[in-house]
Amino acid sequence: MSENPSALSSSRVITVTVNGTVYEREVEARKLLIHFIRDDVDLTGSHIGCDTGNCGACSVIVDGTLVKSCMVLAVQADGSSIETVEGLADGDELAALQQAFSDRHALQCGYCTPGMLMSATALLRTNARPTEAEIKKGLQGNICRCTGYWNIVEAVALAAERMQP
Amino acid sequence: MLLREVEYAKPSSVAEALQILASNDGARALAGGQTLISVMKARAASPDALVDLAALDELRGIELAADGTLSIGPMTTYTELVASAEAKARPILAEVCAQIADVQVRNRGTIGGNLCSNDPTNHLPPLMVSIGATMTIAGQGGERVVSADEFFLGVYLTAVGPGELLTKISLPAGKRDAFAAVTLGVDGTCIASAAASINSAAASLNGSLRIALGCVDATPVLVEPASADEGAVREAVRGAGLDPPADVHASAEYRLHLSEVLAVRAARQAAERN
């Protein structure tokens, strides 16, 4: 197999770190990152909601940047470090954000929750004390079809409060 | 979703990218992918090969020259533009980029992708026309510079031809710009938009007011009212002979009405800026 990155090829071997573990896999160029994460790495926490880039359920953090993993090809993520919802908790110990979601009943069916958690994680890293408007803007790319937005916004605010040093 | 089979290359220089694009008819440049991957899913585009521009540092970055000219690499993301100290020389850029879609899309989507896709609802094509930006296009035969007025040719069609790449976007100095739009939800897709610039610094533009209307035609429609006064702007928009499309979001008549109102709003906001 050609490993010259400048040569056209319908598949290539990529090396990606997911939640601290290094994975080397051969993937087709047409494979979306969400399918790599769910099918190749077998981490099914990240969800496919709309598959059109609108709902944000597939949101993950790639090299510190929040992205929709259905809008990125797996080959584009070669060499990167990816964080998914499975990486938030420390063993059985929930992250402060996850605990706040539980305490504020910030999920109903739960389908959007992995994406909401990753978007809120990215937000709180750059803005430790977001206003309500900033939380809404930070979660703009994530749709909750149960429309449980109030509790989600409250949970992010609560997590921010609890995470203050 | 399973995309149609596609080949992929990640060249390490612009020259290499141009070579691959020129020698493969069905090859398309892949920038941030926030439009291209979507249209590939919808099978609205089916490139045979993708040439990923992500490794081309030559296409990134923002430079502010002594005369105030901003040079922007097309692979610069909206998020990078919003955060850039240099880009604050033309404040409208960050203001508009901050209202495109959502965090995730702004993190991946690029200014070059926005311009080269030239979807009539995109924010940046009208803004580049009102500002009087120029685009540098590279091909294997060399480079050429095209004004924004001549860059946008049709729906999804620009002056960047097969085997070519947009390599630089240059904006003259200026601060008196505004952008007004009616969108589908906050920061959503534009139903109608208007960008207005009072181009005081650029000699060629002679201090004129330029208003570019989005969503009313295949390419941004430029109108140049005699002044930013409401009457003059309305007259200029009415004189443009607009025949906007109708869709589920707005009738042609409503879009026409919005264009006039948004042009007035943008012109007023631009005039109020110093």
Interface residues (C-beta under 8 A of the other chain):
Chain A: P5 S6 A7 L8 S9 S10 R12 E28 A29 R30 K31 L32 D51 T52 G53 G56 S59 T65 L66 V67 K68 C70 M71 V72 L73 V75 Q76 D78 S119 A122 L123 K137 G138 Q140 G141 N142
Chain B: M1 L2 L3 R4 E5 V6 E7 Y8 A9 K10 P11 S12 E16 I20 N24 A27 L30 G33 Q34 I37 S38 K41 A42 A49 L50 D52 A54 A55 T79 A101 D102 V103 Q104 V105 N107 R108 V186 D187
